[in-house]
Amino acid sequence: MSTRKQMAEAARWFMELDRPDADPERFIEWQQWMRADTAHHAAYTVFERQMHLKIKQALLLPTAEEMAADDYDGSVPIEDWKSLPRTARRRSFVRFGIAAGIAALTLA
């Protein structure tokens, strides 16, 4: 059996067993599939690790709403910016915008 096919089967098992209504009988079939070939176990382990990494990465990424609400402009180190009062943060953003506009005009 090819590695690609084993990974596809591992993915199918992972998705099927991750469902909230997963059938206990299918769990037993999955265990038998895992024991049938060490390559099955290896493929499932690799796929499971990849899925967990993707989930962790997704949890680290900001949502679209968080991105839209973020007014950090990169003009000061993030630790300094976090310690600024909210009004000073906005002034920093305005200053950065003005500086960027002047730089653009100068280049033009």
ABEGO torsion letter per residue (X at the ends): XBAAAAAAAAAAAAAAAABAABBAAAAAAAAAAAAABAAAAAAAAAAAAAAAAAAAAAAABBBAAAAAABABAGABBAAAAAABBAAAAAAAAAAAAAAAAAAAAAAX
